[in-house]
Amino acid sequence: MNDMNPAFLKASAMPDVQSTLDERALPIEQVGIRGVRHPLTIRSATGNFPSVGTFEMDVALPAHVKGTHMSRFMALLQKQEHAVDSTTVVALVQEMLPLLDAKEGHVQFTYTHFVKKAAPVSGVESLMDYEVTWMATAKQNTAGNTDVELGLRAQVPVMSLCPCSKEISEFGAHNQRSHVTMTVALDSKTQMTVEDLVAAAESEASSELWGLLKRPDEKWVTEHSYSNPKFVEDLVRDVAGNLKADQRIRSFVVEAENFESIHNHSAFARISHKK
Ligand SMILES: Nc1nc2c(ncn2[C@@H]2O[C@H](COP(=O)(O)OP(=O)(O)OP(=O)(O)O)[C@@H](O)[C@H]2O)c(=O)[nH]1
């Protein structure tokens, strides 16, 4: 800020309570802001698009400091102008530590990610939406460098068709929409896209979903899912197999939830794995 600016001169004369000494001998693990909505440009394999992120940003505060520089989280967010991908998420948390005089910190934000998909037979294009969260935790190491742990979560809606129902019925099989939610820990230098993670789930479902389908597509989805039945256990295991085989992923949690069409409750399954 220009130090001749009247607003700055007035602020610099004010007491700075946050910077005073705290004598309770209690460090704070996380202090910051959450529920901040901020516009974003998302970099995607099918072109950049605008979205709105809901942010949480925090730092660790040493025992002797009374308060963090709360306004600086928002200041950092206001000056973001690059399209978001894994690289910019890492850069954001790395920039946050020195700005907040902190040795540890964390940034995460959730937004709606859109992917342009072509229907399986007609090829007609439409957007599919996925709820995505990027998470980055930074910690200064003893050499003074910053280690960053990067995480990505995607909730992928798919279709599952029951193998038991198919086997025991003379015709038809119950099927439903399912959510596959994957949370993966990545090497911070890894270039993993949301589309890569989405593919790990869609490829293992009875069928993936599209925003727009014409009748030949609907016939294809119906027959394809019938020839590819999956229990919720099959779904979670097959997706976990993909995540396990991906060298970019250090650990993961995957959960599948089937919104059962023959019950008024869900069936779910979960696998966590550390490599
Ligand atoms: N640390 C802390 N700050 C709060 C709290 N509640 C509100 N504030 C913020 O304090 C802000 C001022 O933040 P600071 O970053 O300390 O502002 P500043 O001292 O003018 O700026 P810097 O010199 O950059 O630290 C206000 O805008 C409030 O958002 C709180 O519980 N703890």
The ligand as an SDF file (V2000), in Angstrom:
LIG
                    3D

 32 34  0  0  0  0  0  0  0  0999 V2000
   -7.0430  -12.5090   14.0280 N   0  0  0  0  0  0  0  0  0  0  0  0
   -8.3590  -12.2400   13.9690 C   0  0  0  0  0  0  0  0  0  0  0  0
   -8.7880  -11.2810   13.1110 N   0  0  0  0  0  0  0  0  0  0  0  0
  -10.1270  -11.0730   13.0350 C   0  0  0  0  0  0  0  0  0  0  0  0
  -11.0520  -11.8110   13.8140 C   0  0  0  0  0  0  0  0  0  0  0  0
  -12.2910  -11.3730   13.5200 N   0  0  0  0  0  0  0  0  0  0  0  0
  -12.1560  -10.4110   12.5730 C   0  0  0  0  0  0  0  0  0  0  0  0
  -10.8520  -10.2290   12.2700 N   0  0  0  0  0  0  0  0  0  0  0  0
  -10.2790   -9.3820   11.2260 C   0  0  0  0  0  0  0  0  0  0  0  0
   -9.3230   -8.5170   11.5240 O   0  0  0  0  0  0  0  0  0  0  0  0
   -9.2130   -7.8170   10.3040 C   0  0  0  0  0  0  0  0  0  0  0  0
   -7.9910   -7.0610   10.3110 C   0  0  0  0  0  0  0  0  0  0  0  0
   -7.0580   -8.0630    9.9270 O   0  0  0  0  0  0  0  0  0  0  0  0
   -5.5270   -7.9050    9.9150 P   0  0  0  0  0  0  0  0  0  0  0  0
   -4.9630   -8.8090    8.8830 O   0  0  0  0  0  0  0  0  0  0  0  0
   -4.9830   -8.0310   11.2940 O   0  0  0  0  0  0  0  0  0  0  0  0
   -5.4880   -6.4120    9.3860 O   0  0  0  0  0  0  0  0  0  0  0  0
   -4.3470   -5.3600    9.4050 P   0  0  0  0  0  0  0  0  0  0  0  0
   -3.6440   -5.4030   10.7210 O   0  0  0  0  0  0  0  0  0  0  0  0
   -4.9710   -4.0950    8.9550 O   0  0  0  0  0  0  0  0  0  0  0  0
   -3.4280   -5.9180    8.2570 O   0  0  0  0  0  0  0  0  0  0  0  0
   -1.9480   -6.5080    8.3670 P   0  0  0  0  0  0  0  0  0  0  0  0
   -1.0810   -5.3870    8.8320 O   0  0  0  0  0  0  0  0  0  0  0  0
   -1.6810   -6.9590    6.9690 O   0  0  0  0  0  0  0  0  0  0  0  0
   -2.0060   -7.6570    9.3300 O   0  0  0  0  0  0  0  0  0  0  0  0
  -10.5520   -7.3350   10.0800 C   0  0  0  0  0  0  0  0  0  0  0  0
  -10.9040   -7.0220    8.8170 O   0  0  0  0  0  0  0  0  0  0  0  0
  -11.3030   -8.5970   10.4800 C   0  0  0  0  0  0  0  0  0  0  0  0
  -11.6450   -9.3960    9.3780 O   0  0  0  0  0  0  0  0  0  0  0  0
  -10.5710  -12.7920   14.7030 C   0  0  0  0  0  0  0  0  0  0  0  0
  -11.3160  -13.4950   15.4000 O   0  0  0  0  0  0  0  0  0  0  0  0
   -9.2040  -12.9770   14.7290 N   0  0  0  0  0  0  0  0  0  0  0  0
  1  2  1  0
  2  3  2  0
  2 32  1  0
  3  4  1  0
  4  5  2  0
  4  8  1  0
  5  6  1  0
  5 30  1  0
  6  7  2  0
  7  8  1  0
  8  9  1  0
  9 10  1  0
  9 28  1  0
 10 11  1  0
 11 12  1  0
 11 26  1  0
 12 13  1  0
 13 14  1  0
 14 15  2  0
 14 16  1  0
 14 17  1  0
 17 18  1  0
 18 19  2  0
 18 20  1  0
 18 21  1  0
 21 22  1  0
 22 23  2  0
 22 24  1  0
 22 25  1  0
 26 27  1  0
 26 28  1  0
 28 29  1  0
 30 31  2  0
 30 32  1  0
M  END
$$$$
